[in-house]
Amino acid sequence: MPILVGQLARFGAVGIVGLFVDIALFNLLRVTVLSPELIAEGPVIAKVVSTSVAIAVNWIGSRYWSFRLERRRPAIRESLEFALVSAGGLLIAVGCLVVSRYVLGYTSLLADNIASNVIGLALGSAFRFVLYRTWVFDPHRPVPRPAAPEQETA
């Protein structure tokens, strides 16, 4: 249990850094080059961009700090798995924004932030933590072995 608590605390700290990156970049893009007054789909594009940058920040923090003791796979494979899980979290956040804007009709900056940066990030973070812990960084998962070189037969 203490390992889980420490891991959850480190995951939360990394997540807070990613959260700040995501919220700051989302709002910067949302009120400037991707404002809905300039581009109708601007807020959705802004969320995809901001979350993608935050994913990169979170991977570095998760690999080298939150789950550093569980790192057993090559960085390329682990980063692809991390990206796949993170894409699920991104879809959750963007989905919340899309529902808020296009189904419920809430289009203000505050509504966009609540939908994507409160509800979407909370749901996405829970989804990501479970899959990072049970799949991407699972210490009980078998480590792939490099293929043995083929031997020549005469």
ZASETOR-615946 format. One record per residue: x, y negated, z negated of N, C-alpha, C, CB in turn. Coordinates in nm, 2 decimals, m for minus. Atoms other than C-alpha are relative to their C-alpha. Last residue first. Glycine has a CB too. Layout:
     nxx     nyy     nzz    caxx    cayy    cazz     cxx     cyy     czz    cbxx    cbyy    cbzz
       X       Y       Z       X       Y       Z       X       Y       Z       X       Y       Z
...
END
This chain:
     nxx     nyy     nzz    caxx    cayy    cazz     cxx     cyy     czz    cbxx    cbyy    cbzz
   m0.09   m0.03   m0.11    2.60    2.55    4.36   m0.05    0.11    0.08    0.14    0.03   m0.04
   m0.02   m0.14   m0.02    2.35    2.39    4.13    0.07    0.03    0.12   m0.14    0.07    0.00
   m0.02   m0.05   m0.14    2.39    2.04    4.02    0.01    0.15    0.00    0.12   m0.07    0.07
   m0.13   m0.07   m0.02    2.25    1.94    3.68    0.00    0.06    0.15    0.02    0.12   m0.10
    0.01   m0.13   m0.07    1.98    1.69    3.65    0.13    0.05    0.03   m0.08   m0.03    0.14
   m0.04    0.01   m0.14    2.04    1.42    3.39   m0.01    0.14    0.06    0.15   m0.05    0.01
   m0.14   m0.06   m0.02    1.83    1.46    3.08    0.04   m0.01    0.14    0.00    0.15   m0.05
   m0.01   m0.12   m0.08    1.54    1.22    3.06    0.14    0.05    0.01   m0.06   m0.02    0.14
   m0.04    0.02   m0.14    1.56    0.97    2.78    0.01    0.13    0.08    0.14   m0.07    0.01
   m0.14   m0.04   m0.02    1.35    1.06    2.48    0.04   m0.03    0.14    0.03    0.15   m0.04
   m0.03   m0.07   m0.13    1.03    0.88    2.40    0.15    0.03    0.01   m0.04   m0.09    0.12
   m0.09    0.08   m0.08    0.99    0.81    2.03    0.03    0.07    0.13    0.13   m0.04   m0.08
   m0.12   m0.06   m0.05    0.69    0.99    1.88    0.08   m0.10    0.09   m0.03    0.13    0.09
    0.01   m0.03   m0.15    0.44    0.77    1.71    0.13    0.06    0.05   m0.04   m0.12    0.08
    0.02   m0.14   m0.01    0.48    0.78    1.33   m0.02    0.05    0.14   m0.12    0.04   m0.08
   m0.12   m0.07    0.03    0.63    0.44    1.30   m0.01    0.15    0.02    0.06   m0.04   m0.14
    0.03   m0.12    0.09    0.33    0.28    1.47    0.13    0.08   m0.02   m0.11    0.09    0.06
   m0.11   m0.01    0.10    0.45   m0.05    1.63   m0.01    0.12   m0.10    0.02   m0.13   m0.08
   m0.13    0.06   m0.05    0.25   m0.05    1.95    0.11    0.02   m0.10   m0.03   m0.15    0.02
   m0.05   m0.05   m0.13   m0.02    0.20    1.84    0.14   m0.06    0.04   m0.10   m0.04    0.11
    0.03   m0.14   m0.02   m0.16    0.19    1.49    0.05    0.05    0.14   m0.15    0.02   m0.01
   m0.04   m0.09    0.11   m0.01   m0.13    1.36   m0.02    0.15    0.04   m0.08   m0.03   m0.12
   m0.14    0.01    0.01   m0.03   m0.33    1.69    0.05    0.10   m0.11    0.04   m0.14   m0.05
   m0.07   m0.07   m0.11   m0.37   m0.19    1.76    0.15   m0.01   m0.01   m0.05   m0.05    0.13
    0.03   m0.15    0.00   m0.52   m0.28    1.42    0.08    0.07    0.11   m0.15    0.02    0.01
   m0.07   m0.06    0.12   m0.35   m0.62    1.41   m0.02    0.15    0.00   m0.05   m0.07   m0.13
   m0.15   m0.02   m0.03   m0.46   m0.70    1.77    0.07    0.06   m0.12    0.06   m0.14    0.03
   m0.02   m0.10   m0.11   m0.83   m0.64    1.71    0.14    0.03    0.02   m0.07   m0.05    0.13
    0.03   m0.13    0.06   m0.83   m0.83    1.38    0.02    0.11    0.10   m0.15    0.00   m0.05
   m0.11   m0.03    0.10   m0.65   m1.12    1.55   m0.03    0.13   m0.07    0.02   m0.11   m0.10
   m0.11   m0.05   m0.07   m0.90   m1.12    1.84    0.12    0.04   m0.09    0.05   m0.11    0.10
    0.04   m0.13   m0.05   m1.20   m1.15    1.61    0.12    0.06    0.08   m0.12   m0.01    0.10
    0.02   m0.09    0.11   m1.04   m1.44    1.42   m0.03    0.15    0.05   m0.12   m0.05   m0.09
   m0.13   m0.04    0.05   m0.90   m1.60    1.74   m0.02    0.09   m0.13    0.08   m0.12   m0.04
   m0.07   m0.09   m0.09   m1.24   m1.59    1.91    0.14    0.04   m0.05    0.03   m0.08    0.13
    0.07   m0.13   m0.01   m1.44   m1.72    1.61    0.09    0.09    0.09   m0.14   m0.02    0.07
    0.04   m0.05    0.13   m1.20   m2.00    1.51   m0.06    0.14    0.02   m0.11   m0.10   m0.06
   m0.11    0.00    0.10   m0.99   m2.11    1.81   m0.04    0.04   m0.14    0.06   m0.14    0.00
   m0.13   m0.07   m0.04   m1.21   m2.01    2.10    0.10    0.01   m0.11    0.06   m0.07    0.11
    0.02   m0.12   m0.07   m1.57   m2.08    1.98    0.13    0.07    0.03   m0.07   m0.02    0.13
    0.06   m0.10    0.09   m1.49   m2.34    1.72   m0.01    0.14    0.07   m0.14   m0.05   m0.05
   m0.10   m0.04    0.10   m1.24   m2.52    1.94   m0.06    0.10   m0.09    0.04   m0.12   m0.08
   m0.10   m0.08   m0.06   m1.48   m2.53    2.24    0.10    0.05   m0.10    0.07   m0.08    0.11
    0.06   m0.13   m0.03   m1.76   m2.65    2.02    0.10    0.10    0.06   m0.12   m0.01    0.08
    0.02   m0.07    0.13   m1.54   m2.93    1.88   m0.06    0.14    0.02   m0.09   m0.08   m0.09
   m0.14   m0.05    0.05   m1.43   m3.03    2.23   m0.01    0.07   m0.13    0.09   m0.13   m0.01
   m0.08    0.11    0.06   m1.80   m3.05    2.34    0.14    0.06   m0.04   m0.06   m0.05   m0.13
   m0.12    0.04   m0.09   m1.95   m2.80    2.58    0.09   m0.11   m0.06   m0.06   m0.05    0.13
   m0.08    0.09    0.09   m2.21   m2.60    2.38    0.13   m0.03    0.08    0.04    0.07   m0.14
    0.00    0.14   m0.04   m2.45   m2.46    2.64    0.07   m0.10   m0.09   m0.14   m0.04    0.01
    0.07    0.08    0.10   m2.53   m2.13    2.47    0.00   m0.15    0.03    0.08    0.02   m0.13
    0.12   m0.06    0.04   m2.46   m1.91    2.77   m0.07   m0.09   m0.10    0.03    0.14   m0.06
    0.08   m0.03   m0.12   m2.20   m2.11    2.97   m0.13    0.07   m0.04    0.07    0.08    0.09
    0.01    0.10   m0.10   m2.00   m2.29    2.70   m0.12    0.03    0.10    0.13   m0.02    0.08
    0.04    0.13    0.06   m2.04   m2.08    2.39   m0.03   m0.10    0.11    0.12   m0.05   m0.09
    0.13   m0.01    0.06   m2.04   m1.75    2.58   m0.05   m0.13   m0.06   m0.01    0.11   m0.11
    0.09   m0.01   m0.11   m1.74   m1.85    2.79   m0.14    0.01   m0.05    0.03    0.12    0.09
    0.01    0.13   m0.07   m1.55   m1.96    2.48   m0.10    0.00    0.11    0.14   m0.05    0.05
    0.08    0.09    0.10   m1.63   m1.64    2.29   m0.01   m0.14    0.06    0.08   m0.01   m0.13
    0.14   m0.04    0.00   m1.52   m1.44    2.60   m0.08   m0.08   m0.09   m0.01    0.15   m0.04
    0.05    0.06   m0.12   m1.19   m1.64    2.62   m0.15    0.03    0.01    0.07    0.04    0.13
    0.00    0.15    0.02   m1.11   m1.55    2.26   m0.07   m0.07    0.12    0.14   m0.05   m0.02
    0.10    0.03    0.11   m1.21   m1.18    2.31   m0.01   m0.15   m0.02    0.05    0.07   m0.13
    0.14   m0.02   m0.06   m1.03   m1.16    2.65   m0.10   m0.03   m0.11   m0.01    0.14    0.06
    0.02    0.11   m0.09   m0.71   m1.30    2.49   m0.14    0.01    0.05    0.10   m0.01    0.11
    0.03    0.11    0.09   m0.73   m1.04    2.21   m0.03   m0.12    0.08    0.12   m0.02   m0.09
    0.13   m0.02    0.06   m0.75   m0.77    2.48   m0.04   m0.11   m0.10    0.00    0.14   m0.08
    0.10    0.03   m0.10   m0.46   m0.93    2.66   m0.14    0.03   m0.05    0.03    0.08    0.13
    0.02    0.14    0.00   m0.27   m0.91    2.34   m0.10   m0.05    0.10    0.14   m0.08    0.01
    0.08    0.02    0.12   m0.31   m0.53    2.33   m0.03   m0.15   m0.01    0.07    0.05   m0.13
    0.13   m0.06   m0.03   m0.18   m0.51    2.69   m0.09   m0.02   m0.12    0.02    0.15    0.02
    0.08    0.09   m0.10    0.10   m0.76    2.62   m0.14    0.06    0.03    0.08   m0.01    0.13
    0.04    0.12    0.07    0.21   m0.56    2.31   m0.08   m0.09    0.09    0.13   m0.08   m0.05
    0.11   m0.04    0.09    0.22   m0.24    2.51   m0.06   m0.12   m0.08    0.05    0.11   m0.10
    0.12   m0.03   m0.08    0.42   m0.41    2.78   m0.12    0.05   m0.08    0.04    0.11    0.11
    0.06    0.13   m0.04    0.65   m0.56    2.52   m0.11    0.02    0.09    0.11   m0.09    0.07
    0.07    0.06    0.12    0.71   m0.22    2.35   m0.07   m0.13    0.05    0.09   m0.03   m0.11
    0.13   m0.08    0.03    0.79   m0.06    2.68   m0.08   m0.06   m0.11    0.04    0.15   m0.03
    0.09    0.01   m0.12    1.04   m0.33    2.77   m0.13    0.07   m0.02    0.07    0.05    0.13
    0.06    0.13    0.00    1.19   m0.35    2.42   m0.10   m0.02    0.12    0.10   m0.12    0.00
   m0.07    0.10   m0.08    1.27    0.02    2.41   m0.08   m0.13    0.01    0.03    0.05    0.14
    0.01   m0.01   m0.15    1.08    0.20    2.14    0.08   m0.10    0.07   m0.15    0.00    0.05
   m0.07   m0.12   m0.04    1.16    0.24    1.77    0.00    0.02    0.15   m0.07    0.12   m0.07
   m0.05    0.01   m0.14    1.07   m0.09    1.61    0.07    0.13    0.03    0.09   m0.12    0.02
    0.07   m0.10   m0.08    0.89    0.01    1.29    0.04    0.00    0.14   m0.15   m0.03   m0.01
   m0.04   m0.14    0.04    1.13   m0.17    1.06   m0.07    0.11    0.08   m0.03    0.01   m0.15
   m0.14   m0.02   m0.04    1.10   m0.50    1.26    0.04    0.14   m0.05    0.09   m0.10   m0.07
   m0.01   m0.15   m0.02    0.72   m0.49    1.25    0.14    0.04    0.02   m0.10    0.04    0.11
    0.12   m0.07    0.06    0.65   m0.84    1.11    0.02    0.15    0.00   m0.12   m0.04    0.07
    0.02    0.03    0.14    1.01   m0.98    1.18   m0.12    0.09   m0.06   m0.03   m0.14   m0.02
   m0.12    0.02    0.08    1.18   m0.91    1.51   m0.02   m0.03   m0.15    0.08   m0.11    0.06
   m0.10   m0.09   m0.03    0.90   m0.75    1.71    0.12   m0.01   m0.10    0.06   m0.01    0.14
    0.04   m0.14    0.04    0.62   m0.94    1.55    0.11    0.10    0.02   m0.13    0.04    0.08
    0.02   m0.01    0.15    0.78   m1.28    1.57   m0.03    0.14   m0.05   m0.10   m0.10   m0.04
   m0.13    0.02    0.06    0.90   m1.23    1.93   m0.01    0.01   m0.15    0.06   m0.14    0.04
   m0.08   m0.12   m0.02    0.57   m1.09    2.03    0.13   m0.01   m0.06    0.01    0.02    0.16
    0.04   m0.10    0.09    0.38   m1.38    1.86    0.08    0.13    0.02   m0.14    0.03    0.01
   m0.05    0.04    0.13    0.57   m1.65    2.05   m0.03    0.12   m0.10   m0.07   m0.13   m0.05
   m0.15   m0.01   m0.01    0.50   m1.47    2.38    0.06   m0.03   m0.13    0.05   m0.10    0.11
   m0.03   m0.14    0.00    0.13   m1.43    2.28    0.15    0.02    0.01   m0.07    0.07    0.13
    0.00   m0.04    0.14    0.11   m1.80    2.19    0.03    0.15   m0.01   m0.14   m0.02   m0.06
   m0.12    0.05    0.06    0.21   m1.89    2.55    0.01    0.05   m0.15    0.01   m0.16    0.00
   m0.11   m0.07   m0.06   m0.06   m1.66    2.69    0.14   m0.05   m0.06    0.00   m0.02    0.15
   m0.01   m0.13    0.07   m0.31   m1.80    2.44    0.11    0.08    0.06   m0.13    0.07    0.02
   m0.05    0.02    0.13   m0.24   m2.16    2.56    0.01    0.14   m0.08   m0.10   m0.09   m0.08
   m0.14    0.05    0.00   m0.26   m2.07    2.93    0.05   m0.01   m0.15    0.01   m0.14    0.06
   m0.09   m0.11   m0.05   m0.58   m1.86    2.90    0.14   m0.04   m0.01   m0.04    0.03    0.15
   m0.01   m0.11    0.11   m0.74   m2.12    2.67    0.08    0.11    0.05   m0.14    0.05   m0.03
   m0.08    0.05    0.11   m0.66   m2.41    2.91    0.02    0.11   m0.11   m0.05   m0.12   m0.06
   m0.14   m0.01   m0.04   m0.80   m2.21    3.20    0.09   m0.04   m0.11    0.02   m0.09    0.13
   m0.03   m0.14   m0.01   m1.13   m2.17    3.01    0.15    0.02    0.05   m0.10    0.07    0.10
   m0.02   m0.05    0.14   m1.13   m2.54    2.91    0.03    0.15    0.00   m0.13   m0.02   m0.08
   m0.12    0.04    0.07   m1.06   m2.65    3.27    0.02    0.06   m0.14    0.01   m0.14   m0.01
   m0.04   m0.12    0.08   m1.34   m2.45    3.44    0.13   m0.03   m0.08    0.03    0.12    0.09
    0.12   m0.06    0.07   m1.51   m2.77    3.56    0.04    0.12   m0.09   m0.10    0.05    0.10
    0.02   m0.14   m0.06   m1.18   m2.93    3.65   m0.11    0.06   m0.09    0.14    0.08   m0.01
   m0.09   m0.02   m0.11   m1.14   m3.31    3.60   m0.02    0.13    0.07    0.15   m0.02   m0.04
    0.04    0.11   m0.09   m1.43   m3.39    3.37    0.09    0.01    0.13    0.02   m0.14   m0.07
    0.12   m0.04   m0.08   m1.39   m3.05    3.21   m0.04   m0.11    0.10   m0.11    0.04   m0.09
    0.13    0.04    0.06   m1.04   m3.15    3.09   m0.11    0.04    0.10    0.00   m0.16   m0.02
    0.11   m0.10   m0.02   m0.76   m2.94    3.23   m0.13   m0.04   m0.07    0.05    0.13   m0.06
    0.00   m0.05   m0.13   m0.49   m3.21    3.29   m0.11    0.11    0.03    0.13    0.06    0.04
   m0.08    0.06   m0.10   m0.56   m3.40    2.97   m0.03    0.06    0.14    0.15    0.00   m0.03
    0.03    0.14   m0.01   m0.81   m3.33    2.69    0.08   m0.08    0.11    0.03   m0.07   m0.13
    0.14    0.03   m0.01   m0.82   m2.96    2.73   m0.04   m0.14    0.01   m0.07    0.06   m0.12
    0.05   m0.03   m0.14   m0.45   m2.92    2.81   m0.15   m0.04    0.02    0.02    0.14    0.03
   m0.07    0.09   m0.09   m0.35   m3.09    2.48   m0.04    0.01    0.15    0.15    0.03   m0.01
    0.06    0.14    0.01   m0.63   m2.92    2.29    0.08   m0.10    0.09    0.01   m0.04   m0.14
    0.13    0.00   m0.05   m0.52   m2.57    2.42   m0.06   m0.14    0.00   m0.09    0.09   m0.09
   m0.01   m0.01   m0.15   m0.15   m2.64    2.36   m0.14   m0.01    0.06    0.08    0.12    0.05
   m0.06    0.12   m0.05   m0.21   m2.75    2.00    0.00   m0.01    0.15    0.14   m0.02   m0.05
    0.09    0.11    0.02   m0.45   m2.47    1.92    0.05   m0.13    0.06   m0.03   m0.02   m0.15
    0.12   m0.02   m0.07   m0.24   m2.19    2.07   m0.09   m0.13   m0.01   m0.07    0.12   m0.04
   m0.03    0.01   m0.14    0.09   m2.31    1.93   m0.12    0.00    0.09    0.10    0.11    0.05
   m0.03    0.14   m0.02   m0.06   m2.36    1.59    0.04   m0.03    0.15    0.11   m0.05   m0.09
    0.12    0.08    0.00   m0.22   m2.02    1.61    0.02   m0.15    0.02   m0.07    0.02   m0.14
    0.07   m0.02   m0.13    0.10   m1.86    1.72   m0.13   m0.08    0.00   m0.03    0.15    0.02
   m0.09    0.07   m0.10    0.28   m2.00    1.41   m0.07    0.00    0.14    0.14    0.06    0.00
    0.02    0.14    0.03   m0.01   m1.89    1.19    0.08   m0.08    0.10    0.03   m0.04   m0.14
    0.13    0.04   m0.06    0.00   m1.54    1.35   m0.03   m0.15   m0.02   m0.11    0.08   m0.06
   m0.02    0.01   m0.14    0.36   m1.50    1.26   m0.12   m0.05    0.07    0.05    0.13    0.06
   m0.09    0.11   m0.02    0.27   m1.58    0.90    0.04   m0.02    0.15    0.13    0.02   m0.08
    0.08    0.12    0.02   m0.03   m1.35    0.91    0.09   m0.12    0.02   m0.06    0.00   m0.14
    0.08    0.01   m0.12    0.18   m1.06    1.06   m0.08   m0.13   m0.01   m0.10    0.12    0.01
   m0.09    0.04   m0.11    0.43   m1.12    0.78   m0.07   m0.02    0.13    0.12    0.10    0.02
   m0.05    0.14    0.03    0.16   m1.11    0.52    0.09   m0.05    0.11    0.07    0.00   m0.14
    0.11    0.09   m0.03    0.00   m0.80    0.68    0.04   m0.14   m0.03   m0.12    0.04   m0.09
    0.01    0.00   m0.15    0.34   m0.62    0.68   m0.12   m0.10    0.04   m0.03    0.14    0.06
   m0.11    0.08   m0.06    0.39   m0.71    0.32   m0.01   m0.02    0.15    0.13    0.06   m0.04
    0.02    0.14    0.05    0.05   m0.59    0.22    0.11   m0.09    0.05   m0.01    0.00   m0.15
    0.11    0.06   m0.08    0.08   m0.27    0.43   m0.02   m0.15   m0.04   m0.12    0.08   m0.02
   m0.05    0.02   m0.13    0.42   m0.19    0.27   m0.10   m0.07    0.09    0.05    0.13    0.06
   m0.08    0.12    0.00    0.28   m0.25   m0.08    0.06   m0.03    0.14    0.11    0.01   m0.10
    0.08    0.12    0.00    0.00    0.00    0.00    0.09   m0.13    0.00   m0.09    0.00   m0.12
END
